[in-house]
Amino acid sequence: MKKGTFSLFQIFLIAFFSILIAITKVYLKFSLKIPGHSALFLITLLIIIRGLVPRKGTALIAGALGGLLAAGISLSARGPLDTFLCYTAAGFGVEIAALAFKNLEYFPFAAIAGLLGNMIKLGAKITLDFSLGTPLPLILAGRTYSFFTYLIFGIISGLLGALTLKALRKAGLFVYLAEKQ
Amino acid sequence: MLVKPHKSDSPLARLDARVRLLLCLTASLSILLPPTCLILLGAGMAVLLIWGKLIRTMYRYLYKFAWLLLILVLVNTIMVNGTFALVFGLRLLLLAFSFIIFTETTSIEEIYLILRWLKCPYHLAFSFSVALQFMPVLSQEWHMVKEAQWVRGIHLQPAAGRTPRKIFTFLHGLLPFIIPVIVLTVKRAWNLTEAAYLRGIDAPFEAAVPSLCLQKRDYAFLLNWGVFYLVILGVFYR
């Protein structure tokens, strides 16, 4: 394996996680009905895959591929473009945080990664609002509540991601992965 | 649907995948044009959806989101004005339908070919297209894990209500579901990696795959779409 490139196993892992990201949206529906709650699965899985494959661009690729798939298998009110952009933006956010902090198993870092991922996702939604011609006061009125819920769910999903990574380490998955690399 | 292993029976699916991608990108960019152009574009898209036998998908979308669109239009009418609300609704519909045309008519193989055409590394394009075939298997695994945990008395309680306690209980119950799924996914990824190496993925010569090639019907469609788009732009600049 060349330095800086993904091994085939890592590529398969990313591809499978992108599928998981897409199918959790479809198969695990739950009735929270609060804006930004989808981060519980999306951001959590992005943090987990970034922890499992600690290479530059992992979260971004997983987010973009997951977005492409989710856009293909599920319908959202704003159409597939919205889904794709939001997932990619979330992946980008997690990637930036991962590049800055490295260790996403540490709770504060994971919380920041989750927060950043979810807020950039909200940013993508607002950008799409602008491109559709929505006036600023209307966006502010609609997104003020969302801002706080996105913030909270971002932090929670980051913590959940770190918790899962710790649990996976305890279960010996990282040792298994190190053997397979 | 994108995850369909085979090509859809829509006449649009017979076109080259790159032509459909171009169609969806140009149509989605056009939502930034003024209302007169949007009406023209909407008419064009409607013709395409009818010709492409995508009426059922269109109906499914409208059935699922009509109420949301209505609310958005109503809110915009109250807060801005009726014309703006209608234009906003039309933009939203056009944006959704332009991408539905692509996602509903594109097969996994075509996605692979597009990725290769976009100079995506062979390993990435190959593993993504192979992993896509496992989508039903992975969703089946989700169900198996869910059932196995139910048997053990662990339930994924729907977090009805928004009290922090209920949300916390819900989050606490997520881990026993996430971890087995991740472990199974990692194992499956490793099995596939082994299989790919055994079949010579690292061989110096890549396996011959059909490449994308524009046919006469693709050129004809591109010509029609180009003329239609020029008309829209003509209306815009007039």
Chai-1 contact restraints between the chains, C-beta under 6 A:
chainA,res_idxA,chainB,res_idxB,connection_type,confidence,min_distance_angstrom,max_distance_angstrom,comment,restraint_id
A,L8,B,H123,contact,1.0,0.0,6.0,A-B,restraint_1
A,L8,B,T193,contact,1.0,0.0,6.0,A-B,restraint_2
A,F9,B,T193,contact,1.0,0.0,6.0,A-B,restraint_3
A,I11,B,H123,contact,1.0,0.0,6.0,A-B,restraint_4
A,I11,B,L124,contact,1.0,0.0,6.0,A-B,restraint_5
A,I11,B,S127,contact,1.0,0.0,6.0,A-B,restraint_6
A,F12,B,S127,contact,1.0,0.0,6.0,A-B,restraint_7
A,F12,B,A189,contact,1.0,0.0,6.0,A-B,restraint_8
A,F12,B,L192,contact,1.0,0.0,6.0,A-B,restraint_9
A,F12,B,T193,contact,1.0,0.0,6.0,A-B,restraint_10
A,L13,B,A189,contact,1.0,0.0,6.0,A-B,restraint_11
A,A15,B,S127,contact,1.0,0.0,6.0,A-B,restraint_12
A,A15,B,F128,contact,1.0,0.0,6.0,A-B,restraint_13
A,A15,B,A131,contact,1.0,0.0,6.0,A-B,restraint_14
A,F16,B,A131,contact,1.0,0.0,6.0,A-B,restraint_15
A,F16,B,T185,contact,1.0,0.0,6.0,A-B,restraint_16
A,F16,B,A189,contact,1.0,0.0,6.0,A-B,restraint_17
A,I19,B,A131,contact,1.0,0.0,6.0,A-B,restraint_18
A,I19,B,M135,contact,1.0,0.0,6.0,A-B,restraint_19
A,I19,B,L138,contact,1.0,0.0,6.0,A-B,restraint_20
A,I23,B,S139,contact,1.0,0.0,6.0,A-B,restraint_21
A,Y27,B,S139,contact,1.0,0.0,6.0,A-B,restraint_22
A,Y27,B,W142,contact,1.0,0.0,6.0,A-B,restraint_23
A,F30,B,P158,contact,1.0,0.0,6.0,A-B,restraint_24
A,F30,B,A159,contact,1.0,0.0,6.0,A-B,restraint_25
A,S31,B,P158,contact,1.0,0.0,6.0,A-B,restraint_26
A,S31,B,A160,contact,1.0,0.0,6.0,A-B,restraint_27
A,L32,B,A159,contact,1.0,0.0,6.0,A-B,restraint_28
A,G72,B,L2,contact,1.0,0.0,6.0,A-B,restraint_29
A,G72,B,T103,contact,1.0,0.0,6.0,A-B,restraint_30
A,I73,B,V3,contact,1.0,0.0,6.0,A-B,restraint_31
A,L75,B,Y61,contact,1.0,0.0,6.0,A-B,restraint_32
A,L75,B,K64,contact,1.0,0.0,6.0,A-B,restraint_33
A,A77,B,F65,contact,1.0,0.0,6.0,A-B,restraint_34
A,A77,B,L68,contact,1.0,0.0,6.0,A-B,restraint_35
A,G79,B,L95,contact,1.0,0.0,6.0,A-B,restraint_36
A,G79,B,A96,contact,1.0,0.0,6.0,A-B,restraint_37
A,G79,B,F99,contact,1.0,0.0,6.0,A-B,restraint_38
A,P80,B,F99,contact,1.0,0.0,6.0,A-B,restraint_39
A,P80,B,T103,contact,1.0,0.0,6.0,A-B,restraint_40
A,L81,B,S28,contact,1.0,0.0,6.0,A-B,restraint_41
A,L81,B,L95,contact,1.0,0.0,6.0,A-B,restraint_42
A,L81,B,F99,contact,1.0,0.0,6.0,A-B,restraint_43
A,L132,B,R91,contact,1.0,0.0,6.0,A-B,restraint_44
A,L138,B,M79,contact,1.0,0.0,6.0,A-B,restraint_45
A,T164,B,I178,contact,1.0,0.0,6.0,A-B,restraint_46
A,A167,B,I179,contact,1.0,0.0,6.0,A-B,restraint_47
A,K180,B,W190,contact,1.0,0.0,6.0,A-B,restraint_48
